[in-house]
């Protein structure tokens, strides 16, 4: 996945270069070499090989000793890259030391341990982007905690709310998504060094000691039970990233909907020709949100493939593993790109409180019907009040008058007494919306203070 490489237009336009680099072949090769080097160090720690031999192997696990073109060519024939990688490491060592490279390990041990490190770095970067997004939304939540707007259910106006309360729901969701990413980080943080069939037979009786030493060197947890075919932790990673993408898609759709010409309550930040049409001069399309949705759907679809990768049988997969090679980089690339777009979108979001207030009077101001019903309920009962207000709403739409005037006609002389002290100002019927906004900010502040620590 190279930016500008022509693989797909979406990445060429909006791809996150840092995440793409993290999953590049060059970066992946660095992780493989790190694990091979630390395996030698672990063998030395356990006195399976001498410390001198271990140090020589560590030094040989260098990119300068790897011919990438040869690695690709030979890996196409073998089907896996570690055989060629080990061969080139060995060629840079004396014969007696070369014979101790990759001691007791199998290809998947190296690649899975490297994958864990790669996933952890990718999650850490997602958390950085997620924090920027959460902070941007938190700022909006605080600023517009009391800014009245129509609440909408089933796509239609429901009761008054505030823009801050709406934003708080996203803050709460981001906080939950952040915790899932942290949990997935912890869950994937196990070293893999179990040998061909998962029994560590080639390292016996030193397997547990060497594996423990390798885990310590890599900052991972040791596990006696192999996970070559148990991909539950990988699935959890995919699902956590997918949940993040689902939230981003919902956020983007909300921005698109609220920026519709007929609603016009928010808009993405503007600049010369941003979101322009090739034929309609008036257009300023919500292009950041549209691209977020493109990334979100793609990444979520790829995450589903990881569940198929978990169907591997016996002690090693027969093709299922390769699914991860294809989709894991895409999942993370989609998430990082979508998050980066969302950060920009939220930091530059234009909010129009006047239009929000104006829209509250749309449909005759019927979004106060529930408030009026609950005002009458203590006098005549909730059910009777509901039936009365339902009839008023039908009449209001039929004659095209305001809710207040229609209600006044319906009740006649009883109106003044029945609605004494009742406000027809939507701002007086926002319930706990400001409290919701403040709670969202508090939850986010607590959430982003959490730090990743394996085993905690």
SENUTI-487896 format. One record per residue (C-alpha): x, y, z; residue in one letter; residue number from 1. Coordinates in steps of 0.25 Angstrom, whole numbers, plus 5000, padded with zeros to 4 digits. Layout:
# residues N
BABA      x      y      z   code   pos
BABA      X      Y      Z      A   NUM
...
This chain:
# residues 456
BABA      x      y      z   code   pos
BABA   5000   5000   5000      X     1
BABA   5008   5012   4995      X     2
BABA   5002   5026   4995      X     3
BABA   5002   5031   4980      X     4
BABA   5005   5016   4976      X     5
BABA   4992   5015   4968      X     6
BABA   4986   5004   4976      X     7
BABA   4973   5011   4979      X     8
BABA   4969   5026   4978      X     9
BABA   4964   5027   4992      X    10
BABA   4978   5024   4998      X    11
BABA   4984   5033   4988      X    12
BABA   4976   5045   4993      X    13
BABA   4974   5042   5007      X    14
BABA   4983   5031   5012      X    15
BABA   4990   5032   5025      X    16
BABA   5005   5031   5022      X    17
BABA   5009   5028   5036      X    18
BABA   5000   5015   5037      X    19
BABA   5003   5011   5022      X    20
BABA   5018   5012   5026      X    21
BABA   5016   5004   5038      X    22
BABA   5010   4992   5030      X    23
BABA   5020   4993   5019      X    24
BABA   5029   4982   5015      X    25
BABA   5041   4990   5020      X    26
BABA   5035   4992   5033      X    27
BABA   5030   4978   5034      X    28
BABA   5044   4973   5031      X    29
BABA   5049   4981   5043      X    30
BABA   5040   4974   5052      X    31
BABA   5044   4960   5047      X    32
BABA   5059   4964   5049      X    33
BABA   5056   4969   5063      X    34
BABA   5049   4956   5067      X    35
BABA   5060   4947   5061      X    36
BABA   5071   4956   5068      X    37
BABA   5063   4955   5082      X    38
BABA   5062   4940   5080      X    39
BABA   5077   4939   5079      X    40
BABA   5078   4948   5092      X    41
BABA   5067   4939   5099      X    42
BABA   5075   4927   5095      X    43
BABA   5087   4933   5101      X    44
BABA   5080   4937   5114      X    45
BABA   5075   4923   5115      X    46
BABA   5090   4918   5113      X    47
BABA   5085   4910   5101      X    48
BABA   5096   4917   5093      X    49
BABA   5107   4925   5098      X    50
BABA   5106   4940   5100      X    51
BABA   5116   4943   5089      X    52
BABA   5109   4935   5079      X    53
BABA   5096   4942   5083      X    54
BABA   5102   4955   5081      X    55
BABA   5108   4952   5068      X    56
BABA   5094   4947   5063      X    57
BABA   5088   4960   5068      X    58
BABA   5097   4968   5060      X    59
BABA   5095   4960   5048      X    60
BABA   5080   4962   5049      X    61
BABA   5082   4975   5041      X    62
BABA   5075   4981   5029      X    63
BABA   5088   4983   5022      X    64
BABA   5089   4967   5021      X    65
BABA   5076   4966   5014      X    66
BABA   5074   4967   4999      X    67
BABA   5059   4970   4998      X    68
BABA   5058   4966   4984      X    69
BABA   5064   4953   4987      X    70
BABA   5055   4951   4999      X    71
BABA   5042   4954   4991      X    72
BABA   5047   4945   4979      X    73
BABA   5051   4933   4989      X    74
BABA   5038   4935   4997      X    75
BABA   5029   4933   4985      X    76
BABA   5035   4919   4983      X    77
BABA   5035   4915   4998      X    78
BABA   5022   4922   5001      X    79
BABA   5027   4929   5014      X    80
BABA   5038   4939   5016      X    81
BABA   5046   4934   5028      X    82
BABA   5053   4923   5021      X    83
BABA   5060   4933   5012      X    84
BABA   5062   4943   5023      X    85
BABA   5069   4933   5032      X    86
BABA   5078   4929   5020      X    87
BABA   5083   4943   5018      X    88
BABA   5085   4945   5033      X    89
BABA   5093   4932   5033      X    90
BABA   5101   4936   5021      X    91
BABA   5107   4948   5029      X    92
BABA   5112   4939   5040      X    93
BABA   5123   4928   5042      X    94
BABA   5118   4914   5040      X    95
BABA   5117   4910   5055      X    96
BABA   5109   4923   5058      X    97
BABA   5100   4922   5046      X    98
BABA   5096   4908   5051      X    99
BABA   5090   4914   5063      X   100
BABA   5081   4925   5056      X   101
BABA   5066   4922   5058      X   102
BABA   5069   4911   5068      X   103
BABA   5056   4904   5072      X   104
BABA   5046   4913   5065      X   105
BABA   5037   4912   5053      X   106
BABA   5033   4922   5043      X   107
BABA   5020   4925   5050      X   108
BABA   5027   4928   5063      X   109
BABA   5035   4939   5057      X   110
BABA   5024   4945   5048      X   111
BABA   5013   4944   5060      X   112
BABA   5022   4950   5070      X   113
BABA   5026   4961   5060      X   114
BABA   5011   4963   5057      X   115
BABA   5008   4965   5071      X   116
BABA   5018   4977   5072      X   117
BABA   5013   4982   5059      X   118
BABA   4999   4982   5064      X   119
BABA   5002   4988   5077      X   120
BABA   5010   5000   5070      X   121
BABA   4998   5002   5061      X   122
BABA   4988   5002   5072      X   123
BABA   4996   5012   5079      X   124
BABA   4996   5021   5067      X   125
BABA   4981   5019   5066      X   126
BABA   4979   5024   5081      X   127
BABA   4987   5036   5077      X   128
BABA   4978   5040   5066      X   129
BABA   4966   5036   5074      X   130
BABA   4970   5045   5085      X   131
BABA   4971   5057   5076      X   132
BABA   4957   5054   5071      X   133
BABA   4952   5052   5085      X   134
BABA   4958   5066   5089      X   135
BABA   4952   5072   5077      X   136
BABA   4938   5067   5080      X   137
BABA   4940   5070   5094      X   138
BABA   4942   5085   5091      X   139
BABA   4929   5085   5082      X   140
BABA   4922   5078   5094      X   141
BABA   4926   5089   5104      X   142
BABA   4924   5100   5094      X   143
BABA   4910   5096   5090      X   144
BABA   4905   5089   5103      X   145
BABA   4893   5098   5103      X   146
BABA   4891   5101   5088      X   147
BABA   4877   5096   5085      X   148
BABA   4874   5088   5073      X   149
BABA   4863   5078   5069      X   150
BABA   4865   5064   5074      X   151
BABA   4862   5054   5063      X   152
BABA   4857   5040   5063      X   153
BABA   4854   5031   5051      X   154
BABA   4859   5043   5043      X   155
BABA   4848   5052   5048      X   156
BABA   4848   5063   5059      X   157
BABA   4845   5058   5072      X   158
BABA   4848   5067   5084      X   159
BABA   4858   5078   5087      X   160
BABA   4872   5075   5090      X   161
BABA   4885   5082   5090      X   162
BABA   4897   5080   5080      X   163
BABA   4906   5078   5092      X   164
BABA   4897   5066   5097      X   165
BABA   4898   5060   5083      X   166
BABA   4913   5062   5083      X   167
BABA   4913   5055   5097      X   168
BABA   4908   5042   5091      X   169
BABA   4919   5042   5081      X   170
BABA   4929   5045   5093      X   171
BABA   4923   5033   5101      X   172
BABA   4925   5024   5089      X   173
BABA   4939   5028   5086      X   174
BABA   4942   5025   5101      X   175
BABA   4936   5011   5099      X   176
BABA   4944   5009   5086      X   177
BABA   4957   5014   5093      X   178
BABA   4955   5003   5104      X   179
BABA   4953   4992   5094      X   180
BABA   4965   4996   5087      X   181
BABA   4973   4996   5100      X   182
BABA   4967   4982   5103      X   183
BABA   4971   4977   5090      X   184
BABA   4985   4982   5091      X   185
BABA   4986   4975   5104      X   186
BABA   4980   4962   5099      X   187
BABA   4989   4961   5087      X   188
BABA   5002   4964   5095      X   189
BABA   5006   4949   5096      X   190
BABA   5019   4944   5090      X   191
BABA   5019   4932   5080      X   192
BABA   5030   4922   5082      X   193
BABA   5024   4908   5082      X   194
BABA   5031   4901   5070      X   195
BABA   5026   4893   5058      X   196
BABA   5014   4887   5065      X   197
BABA   5013   4895   5077      X   198
BABA   5020   4886   5087      X   199
BABA   5034   4893   5087      X   200
BABA   5040   4880   5084      X   201
BABA   5052   4886   5077      X   202
BABA   5055   4894   5090      X   203
BABA   5052   4883   5100      X   204
BABA   5055   4884   5112      X   205
BABA   5058   4899   5110      X   206
BABA   5046   4903   5103      X   207
BABA   5039   4910   5115      X   208
BABA   5052   4917   5119      X   209
BABA   5055   4922   5105      X   210
BABA   5041   4927   5103      X   211
BABA   5040   4934   5116      X   212
BABA   5053   4941   5112      X   213
BABA   5048   4945   5099      X   214
BABA   5035   4950   5104      X   215
BABA   5043   4959   5114      X   216
BABA   5052   4964   5103      X   217
BABA   5040   4968   5094      X   218
BABA   5032   4973   5106      X   219
BABA   5021   4963   5104      X   220
BABA   5014   4952   5112      X   221
BABA   5019   4938   5112      X   222
BABA   5008   4927   5110      X   223
BABA   5011   4912   5110      X   224
BABA   4999   4909   5101      X   225
BABA   5002   4912   5086      X   226
BABA   4993   4921   5078      X   227
BABA   4997   4917   5064      X   228
BABA   4982   4914   5061      X   229
BABA   4975   4921   5072      X   230
BABA   4973   4934   5066      X   231
BABA   4963   4940   5076      X   232
BABA   4973   4951   5080      X   233
BABA   4975   4955   5066      X   234
BABA   4959   4955   5064      X   235
BABA   4958   4964   5076      X   236
BABA   4967   4974   5070      X   237
BABA   4960   4974   5057      X   238
BABA   4946   4975   5064      X   239
BABA   4952   4987   5073      X   240
BABA   4957   4994   5061      X   241
BABA   4944   4991   5053      X   242
BABA   4936   4997   5065      X   243
BABA   4944   5010   5064      X   244
BABA   4941   5010   5049      X   245
BABA   4926   5008   5051      X   246
BABA   4926   5020   5061      X   247
BABA   4933   5028   5050      X   248
BABA   4923   5025   5039      X   249
BABA   4912   5029   5049      X   250
BABA   4919   5042   5051      X   251
BABA   4921   5044   5037      X   252
BABA   4906   5041   5033      X   253
BABA   4902   5051   5044      X   254
BABA   4910   5062   5038      X   255
BABA   4905   5059   5024      X   256
BABA   4891   5059   5029      X   257
BABA   4891   5071   5037      X   258
BABA   4898   5079   5026      X   259
BABA   4887   5076   5016      X   260
BABA   4882   5089   5009      X   261
BABA   4868   5086   5016      X   262
BABA   4875   5085   5030      X   263
BABA   4888   5093   5029      X   264
BABA   4891   5092   5044      X   265
BABA   4906   5089   5042      X   266
BABA   4916   5089   5031      X   267
BABA   4930   5084   5028      X   268
BABA   4940   5094   5028      X   269
BABA   4941   5102   5016      X   270
BABA   4952   5106   5006      X   271
BABA   4954   5110   4992      X   272
BABA   4947   5099   4983      X   273
BABA   4946   5089   4995      X   274
BABA   4935   5079   4991      X   275
BABA   4933   5086   4978      X   276
BABA   4925   5080   4967      X   277
BABA   4930   5080   4952      X   278
BABA   4917   5085   4947      X   279
BABA   4909   5092   4959      X   280
BABA   4916   5104   4964      X   281
BABA   4908   5105   4977      X   282
BABA   4912   5091   4982      X   283
BABA   4921   5090   4995      X   284
BABA   4920   5075   4997      X   285
BABA   4923   5068   5010      X   286
BABA   4935   5061   5004      X   287
BABA   4943   5058   5017      X   288
BABA   4930   5051   5023      X   289
BABA   4928   5043   5010      X   290
BABA   4942   5038   5010      X   291
BABA   4941   5034   5024      X   292
BABA   4929   5025   5020      X   293
BABA   4937   5019   5009      X   294
BABA   4948   5016   5018      X   295
BABA   4939   5011   5029      X   296
BABA   4931   5001   5021      X   297
BABA   4944   4996   5014      X   298
BABA   4951   4994   5028      X   299
BABA   4939   4987   5034      X   300
BABA   4937   4978   5023      X   301
BABA   4952   4974   5024      X   302
BABA   4950   4972   5039      X   303
BABA   4939   4961   5036      X   304
BABA   4949   4953   5028      X   305
BABA   4958   4951   5041      X   306
BABA   4946   4942   5046      X   307
BABA   4948   4933   5034      X   308
BABA   4963   4933   5037      X   309
BABA   4960   4926   5051      X   310
BABA   4955   4914   5044      X   311
BABA   4969   4908   5043      X   312
BABA   4970   4893   5047      X   313
BABA   4979   4884   5054      X   314
BABA   4993   4891   5058      X   315
BABA   4995   4900   5047      X   316
BABA   4986   4907   5036      X   317
BABA   4985   4903   5022      X   318
BABA   4982   4917   5015      X   319
BABA   4974   4923   5026      X   320
BABA   4987   4930   5032      X   321
BABA   4989   4937   5019      X   322
BABA   4976   4944   5020      X   323
BABA   4982   4952   5032      X   324
BABA   4994   4956   5023      X   325
BABA   4984   4963   5013      X   326
BABA   4973   4969   5022      X   327
BABA   4980   4974   5035      X   328
BABA   4989   4985   5028      X   329
BABA   4976   4989   5021      X   330
BABA   4968   4990   5034      X   331
BABA   4978   4998   5041      X   332
BABA   4980   5007   5029      X   333
BABA   4965   5010   5027      X   334
BABA   4964   5013   5042      X   335
BABA   4976   5023   5042      X   336
BABA   4971   5030   5030      X   337
BABA   4957   5031   5034      X   338
BABA   4961   5036   5048      X   339
BABA   4971   5046   5042      X   340
BABA   4959   5051   5033      X   341
BABA   4950   5052   5045      X   342
BABA   4960   5060   5053      X   343
BABA   4961   5070   5042      X   344
BABA   4946   5070   5040      X   345
BABA   4943   5072   5055      X   346
BABA   4953   5083   5057      X   347
BABA   4948   5091   5046      X   348
BABA   4933   5088   5047      X   349
BABA   4924   5100   5045      X   350
BABA   4912   5100   5054      X   351
BABA   4900   5109   5052      X   352
BABA   4892   5111   5065      X   353
BABA   4882   5121   5058      X   354
BABA   4878   5111   5048      X   355
BABA   4877   5100   5059      X   356
BABA   4867   5109   5066      X   357
BABA   4860   5113   5053      X   358
BABA   4858   5098   5050      X   359
BABA   4851   5096   5064      X   360
BABA   4839   5104   5059      X   361
BABA   4839   5095   5046      X   362
BABA   4826   5086   5045      X   363
BABA   4819   5097   5053      X   364
BABA   4828   5094   5065      X   365
BABA   4822   5081   5068      X   366
BABA   4834   5076   5075      X   367
BABA   4828   5082   5087      X   368
BABA   4816   5072   5087      X   369
BABA   4822   5062   5097      X   370
BABA   4825   5074   5106      X   371
BABA   4811   5079   5105      X   372
BABA   4805   5065   5107      X   373
BABA   4813   5063   5120      X   374
BABA   4809   5077   5125      X   375
BABA   4794   5073   5123      X   376
BABA   4796   5059   5128      X   377
BABA   4795   5062   5143      X   378
BABA   4782   5068   5141      X   379
BABA   4775   5059   5131      X   380
BABA   4784   5046   5131      X   381
BABA   4795   5043   5121      X   382
BABA   4787   5034   5112      X   383
BABA   4776   5045   5110      X   384
BABA   4786   5056   5108      X   385
BABA   4793   5047   5098      X   386
BABA   4780   5045   5090      X   387
BABA   4777   5060   5091      X   388
BABA   4791   5064   5086      X   389
BABA   4791   5054   5075      X   390
BABA   4778   5061   5070      X   391
BABA   4784   5074   5071      X   392
BABA   4797   5070   5063      X   393
BABA   4788   5065   5052      X   394
BABA   4780   5078   5051      X   395
BABA   4793   5086   5052      X   396
BABA   4799   5079   5040      X   397
BABA   4785   5080   5032      X   398
BABA   4783   5095   5034      X   399
BABA   4798   5099   5034      X   400
BABA   4797   5107   5046      X   401
BABA   4807   5107   5058      X   402
BABA   4806   5097   5069      X   403
BABA   4802   5107   5080      X   404
BABA   4791   5114   5071      X   405
BABA   4785   5100   5068      X   406
BABA   4785   5096   5082      X   407
BABA   4779   5109   5086      X   408
BABA   4768   5107   5076      X   409
BABA   4766   5093   5080      X   410
BABA   4764   5096   5095      X   411
BABA   4757   5109   5093      X   412
BABA   4755   5116   5107      X   413
BABA   4762   5105   5114      X   414
BABA   4775   5108   5108      X   415
BABA   4779   5119   5117      X   416
BABA   4776   5111   5130      X   417
BABA   4782   5098   5124      X   418
BABA   4795   5103   5119      X   419
BABA   4797   5114   5130      X   420
BABA   4812   5114   5133      X   421
BABA   4815   5106   5121      X   422
BABA   4827   5111   5111      X   423
BABA   4826   5109   5096      X   424
BABA   4841   5112   5096      X   425
BABA   4848   5099   5092      X   426
BABA   4860   5104   5100      X   427
BABA   4852   5102   5113      X   428
BABA   4849   5087   5109      X   429
BABA   4863   5081   5107      X   430
BABA   4863   5073   5120      X   431
BABA   4876   5068   5124      X   432
BABA   4883   5071   5111      X   433
BABA   4893   5081   5118      X   434
BABA   4896   5070   5128      X   435
BABA   4898   5060   5117      X   436
BABA   4908   5069   5111      X   437
BABA   4916   5071   5123      X   438
BABA   4916   5056   5126      X   439
BABA   4921   5053   5112      X   440
BABA   4933   5062   5115      X   441
BABA   4936   5056   5128      X   442
BABA   4935   5042   5123      X   443
BABA   4945   5046   5111      X   444
BABA   4954   5053   5121      X   445
BABA   4955   5040   5129      X   446
BABA   4956   5031   5117      X   447
BABA   4968   5038   5111      X   448
BABA   4975   5038   5124      X   449
BABA   4976   5022   5123      X   450
BABA   4989   5017   5119      X   451
BABA   4993   5004   5113      X   452
BABA   5000   4994   5121      X   453
BABA   5001   4979   5118      X   454
BABA   4995   4970   5129      X   455
BABA   4988   4981   5136      X   456
